[in-house]
């Protein structure tokens, strides 16, 4: 009954909507989402008593999403010399004083729940999705980097890489509504930029091309989908709503709303008149629509 009641009073930006503009969380969204997470956790604690203590200490004992998330990240990322209490205070201070970070957290939770059929609940994502957790920790590291607290930002990057196997330089810029699906082996370089409503699968590299410094990493537009194992190198632009096929190696710009596949990557439909799609791949998660017939796919 609790879940049904919450669903009935879901604010604007509900799961049933696929509008990109509604992925950006508001204060109302945050309050509804936190209530939903607590309701899911109570249900799970009742159905699985072995998790009751864990769910209470991580979610149910906290008055807000930012406190729960800060507690969880602190415990995940602590070490014998980087204490969980220090990290908790760091995360909580950062999230509490930055509404944009909280808005991004809400949008990222919604993205995972909407796009990944394996994501059974918001609480499941909050507790167990290492791509989500790595992204939220990175957001704090990025803020520290911009505040010139760079040794701490780099130490946090190292812990994120050690714990979650996700290596994102703290200077990299990441938008809202971003899904790192599975996330293992993701590498994002220092000057990379990732837009809003982007989905990135495991073992994706957004890297440079050598030892030259400066602006040297990819710029990923809004609504892009990057398939598993793709490598995108250099200061190039992946246009809004583009799709990068799994295992592709991309070294030049990809126009908006096109699909690039292969090694080296080529545009579907050809360079002169590439095939265009209407959907937003970063939200639809459609990896294979560029194959018009099975005869196009050769084994």
C-alpha positions as CSV (number, residue, x, y, z in Angstrom):
1,X,0.0,0.0,0.0
2,X,2.8,2.4,0.8
3,X,4.4,2.0,-2.7
4,X,1.0,2.4,-4.4
5,X,0.3,5.6,-2.4
6,X,3.7,7.0,-3.3
7,X,3.3,6.2,-6.9
8,X,-0.1,8.0,-6.9
9,X,1.4,11.2,-5.6
10,X,4.5,11.1,-7.8
11,X,5.6,14.7,-8.7
12,X,6.4,16.0,-12.1
13,X,9.4,14.0,-13.5
14,X,7.8,10.7,-12.7
15,X,9.3,7.5,-14.1
16,X,6.7,7.1,-16.7
17,X,7.9,10.2,-18.4
18,X,10.8,10.0,-20.9
19,X,11.1,13.8,-21.3
20,X,14.8,14.8,-20.9
21,X,13.8,18.1,-19.2
22,X,12.1,16.1,-16.5
23,X,15.3,14.2,-15.6
24,X,16.6,17.3,-13.8
25,X,15.6,16.9,-10.2
26,X,13.7,19.6,-8.2
27,X,13.3,19.9,-4.5
28,X,9.9,18.2,-4.9
29,X,11.5,15.4,-6.8
30,X,14.1,14.9,-4.1
31,X,11.6,14.7,-1.3
32,X,9.4,12.2,-3.2
33,X,12.4,10.1,-4.2
34,X,13.7,10.0,-0.6
35,X,10.3,8.9,0.6
36,X,10.2,6.2,-2.1
37,X,13.7,4.9,-1.2
38,X,12.7,4.6,2.5
39,X,9.5,2.8,1.6
40,X,11.5,0.4,-0.6
41,X,14.0,-0.2,2.2
42,X,11.3,-0.9,4.8
43,X,9.7,-3.4,2.4
44,X,13.1,-5.1,1.8
45,X,13.9,-5.2,5.5
46,X,10.6,-7.0,6.2
47,X,11.1,-9.5,3.4
48,X,14.8,-10.2,4.1
49,X,15.6,-9.8,7.8
50,X,19.3,-10.6,7.2
51,X,19.5,-7.1,5.6
52,X,17.5,-5.2,8.2
53,X,20.4,-3.9,10.2
54,X,22.3,-2.9,7.0
55,X,19.2,-1.1,5.6
56,X,18.6,0.7,8.9
57,X,22.1,2.0,9.3
58,X,22.5,2.9,5.6
59,X,19.1,4.4,4.8
60,X,16.3,4.2,7.4
61,X,18.2,5.9,10.2
62,X,18.9,9.0,8.1
63,X,16.6,12.0,7.7
64,X,17.6,12.8,4.1
65,X,19.1,11.5,0.9
66,X,22.3,13.4,1.2
67,X,23.0,12.0,4.7
68,X,22.3,8.5,3.6
69,X,24.5,8.8,0.5
70,X,27.3,10.5,2.4
71,X,27.2,7.7,5.0
72,X,27.2,5.0,2.3
73,X,30.0,6.6,0.3
74,X,32.1,7.2,3.5
75,X,31.9,3.5,4.4
76,X,32.6,2.4,0.8
77,X,35.6,4.6,0.2
78,X,37.3,4.6,3.6
79,X,40.6,3.0,4.3
80,X,42.8,2.4,7.3
81,X,44.2,5.9,6.9
82,X,41.3,7.7,5.3
83,X,38.6,7.4,7.9
84,X,34.9,6.9,7.2
85,X,34.0,9.7,9.6
86,X,36.2,12.2,7.7
87,X,34.7,11.2,4.4
88,X,31.2,11.3,5.8
89,X,31.7,14.9,6.9
90,X,33.3,15.8,3.6
91,X,30.5,14.3,1.5
92,X,27.7,15.7,3.7
93,X,29.1,19.2,3.8
94,X,29.5,19.2,0.0
95,X,26.0,17.8,-0.8
96,X,24.2,19.8,1.9
97,X,25.6,23.1,0.6
98,X,25.2,22.5,-3.1
99,X,21.6,22.1,-4.5
100,X,23.0,21.4,-8.0
101,X,24.9,18.3,-6.7
102,X,21.7,17.0,-5.0
103,X,19.7,17.7,-8.2
104,X,22.3,15.7,-10.2
105,X,22.0,12.8,-7.7
106,X,18.3,12.7,-8.2
107,X,18.6,12.8,-12.0
108,X,21.2,10.0,-11.9
109,X,19.0,7.8,-9.8
110,X,16.1,8.4,-12.1
111,X,18.3,7.6,-15.1
112,X,19.3,4.2,-13.7
113,X,15.8,3.3,-12.8
114,X,14.3,4.3,-16.1
115,X,17.0,3.0,-18.5
116,X,18.2,-0.2,-16.8
117,X,15.6,-3.1,-16.7
118,X,17.9,-4.8,-14.1
119,X,17.4,-1.8,-11.7
120,X,14.5,-3.1,-9.6
121,X,14.3,0.0,-7.3
122,X,15.8,3.3,-6.4
123,X,17.2,1.9,-3.2
124,X,18.9,-0.9,-5.1
125,X,20.6,1.7,-7.2
126,X,21.6,3.8,-4.2
127,X,23.0,0.8,-2.4
128,X,24.5,-1.4,-5.1
129,X,25.1,0.5,-8.4
130,X,28.8,1.2,-8.4
131,X,28.5,3.4,-11.5
132,X,26.1,5.6,-9.7
133,X,28.2,5.7,-6.5
134,X,31.4,6.4,-8.4
135,X,29.7,9.3,-10.3
136,X,28.4,10.8,-7.0
137,X,31.8,10.6,-5.4
138,X,33.4,12.1,-8.5
139,X,31.0,15.0,-8.3
140,X,32.4,15.8,-4.9
141,X,36.0,15.3,-6.1
142,X,35.3,17.7,-9.0
143,X,34.0,20.4,-6.6
144,X,37.2,19.9,-4.5
145,X,39.3,20.3,-7.6
146,X,37.6,23.5,-8.6
147,X,38.1,24.8,-5.0
148,X,41.8,24.1,-5.4
149,X,41.8,21.3,-2.9
150,X,43.5,19.2,-5.4
151,X,45.5,16.7,-3.3
152,X,42.3,15.7,-1.6
153,X,40.4,15.5,-5.0
154,X,43.2,13.2,-6.4
155,X,43.2,11.0,-3.3
156,X,39.4,10.6,-3.7
157,X,39.9,9.8,-7.3
158,X,42.3,7.0,-6.3
159,X,39.9,5.6,-3.8
160,X,37.1,5.6,-6.3
161,X,39.3,3.7,-8.8
162,X,40.4,1.2,-6.2
163,X,36.9,0.5,-4.9
164,X,34.7,0.8,-7.9
165,X,37.1,0.2,-10.8
166,X,36.0,3.5,-12.3
167,X,38.8,6.0,-13.0
168,X,37.5,9.6,-13.6
169,X,39.9,12.5,-13.3
170,X,38.5,15.0,-10.8
171,X,38.7,17.8,-13.4
172,X,36.4,16.0,-15.8
173,X,33.0,17.6,-16.2
174,X,29.8,15.4,-16.0
175,X,26.3,16.6,-16.5
176,X,23.0,15.3,-15.0
177,X,21.0,12.2,-15.7
178,X,24.1,10.2,-16.5
179,X,24.1,6.4,-16.3
180,X,27.4,4.4,-16.0
181,X,25.9,1.0,-16.7
182,X,28.0,-1.8,-15.0
183,X,30.8,0.8,-15.1
184,X,33.8,-1.6,-14.6
185,X,36.8,-0.3,-16.4
186,X,35.4,3.1,-17.4
187,X,38.2,5.7,-17.8
188,X,37.5,9.5,-18.2
189,X,40.4,11.9,-18.8
190,X,41.1,15.2,-17.3
191,X,39.6,17.6,-19.9
192,X,36.7,15.3,-20.9
193,X,33.2,16.7,-20.8
194,X,30.1,14.5,-20.6
195,X,26.7,16.2,-21.2
196,X,23.2,15.6,-19.7
197,X,21.2,12.3,-20.2
198,X,24.2,10.3,-21.4
199,X,24.6,6.6,-21.0
200,X,28.0,4.9,-20.9
201,X,28.6,1.2,-20.6
202,X,31.5,-0.7,-19.1
203,X,35.1,-0.5,-20.3
204,X,34.6,2.8,-22.2
205,X,37.6,5.1,-22.5
206,X,37.4,8.8,-23.0
207,X,41.2,9.4,-23.4
208,X,43.9,11.5,-24.9
209,X,46.2,10.6,-27.8
210,X,49.7,11.0,-26.3
211,X,51.8,13.0,-23.9
212,X,50.7,16.5,-25.1
213,X,48.9,18.5,-22.4
214,X,46.1,21.0,-22.7
215,X,42.6,20.3,-23.9
216,X,43.0,16.7,-25.1
217,X,40.0,14.6,-24.2
218,X,36.6,14.0,-25.9
219,X,33.5,16.2,-25.5
220,X,30.3,14.1,-25.3
221,X,27.1,15.9,-26.2
222,X,23.7,15.5,-24.5
223,X,21.8,12.2,-25.0
224,X,24.7,10.2,-26.3
225,X,24.9,6.4,-25.9
226,X,28.4,4.8,-25.8
227,X,28.4,1.0,-26.1
228,X,30.6,-1.4,-24.1
229,X,34.3,-1.3,-24.8
230,X,34.3,1.8,-27.0
231,X,37.4,3.9,-27.1
232,X,37.1,7.6,-27.9
233,X,40.4,9.5,-28.1
234,X,41.4,13.1,-28.5
235,X,39.8,16.5,-28.2
236,X,36.9,15.5,-30.5
237,X,33.2,16.1,-30.3
238,X,30.5,13.4,-30.1
239,X,27.4,15.3,-31.2
240,X,24.1,15.5,-29.4
241,X,22.1,12.3,-29.6
242,X,24.8,10.3,-31.3
243,X,25.4,6.6,-30.8
244,X,28.8,4.9,-30.5
245,X,28.7,1.1,-31.1
246,X,30.3,-1.4,-28.7
247,X,34.0,-1.9,-29.3
248,X,34.3,1.1,-31.6
249,X,37.5,3.2,-31.8
250,X,36.6,6.9,-32.5
251,X,39.3,9.4,-33.4
252,X,37.3,12.1,-35.2
253,X,34.1,14.1,-34.6
254,X,30.8,12.3,-34.8
255,X,27.8,14.4,-36.1
256,X,24.7,14.7,-34.0
257,X,22.0,12.0,-34.3
258,X,24.3,9.6,-36.2
259,X,25.7,6.2,-35.4
260,X,29.4,5.4,-35.5
261,X,30.6,1.7,-35.4
262,X,33.7,-0.3,-36.0
263,X,37.5,0.0,-35.7
264,X,38.2,2.5,-37.0
265,X,34.7,3.8,-36.5
266,X,32.6,4.7,-39.6
267,X,29.3,6.4,-39.9
268,X,26.3,4.3,-40.7
269,X,25.0,5.4,-44.1
270,X,28.4,6.8,-45.1
271,X,30.3,10.0,-44.4
272,X,28.4,12.2,-47.0
273,X,24.9,11.3,-46.0
274,X,25.0,9.4,-42.7
275,X,21.8,7.8,-41.5
276,X,20.0,9.9,-38.9
277,X,17.9,8.7,-36.0
278,X,15.1,10.6,-34.2
279,X,15.3,9.0,-30.7
280,X,17.7,10.0,-27.9
281,X,19.9,6.9,-27.6
282,X,21.2,7.9,-24.2
283,X,17.7,7.5,-22.9
284,X,16.3,4.8,-25.2
285,X,19.4,2.5,-24.7
286,X,18.8,1.2,-28.3
287,X,22.1,-0.4,-29.3
288,X,21.1,-2.2,-32.5
289,X,18.5,-0.2,-34.5
290,X,21.1,0.6,-37.1
291,X,21.0,-3.0,-38.2
292,X,18.0,-2.8,-40.6
293,X,18.1,-6.5,-41.6
294,X,19.8,-9.5,-40.2
295,X,21.6,-9.8,-43.5
296,X,23.5,-6.6,-42.5
297,X,25.1,-8.5,-39.7
298,X,27.9,-10.8,-40.7
299,X,29.3,-13.5,-38.4
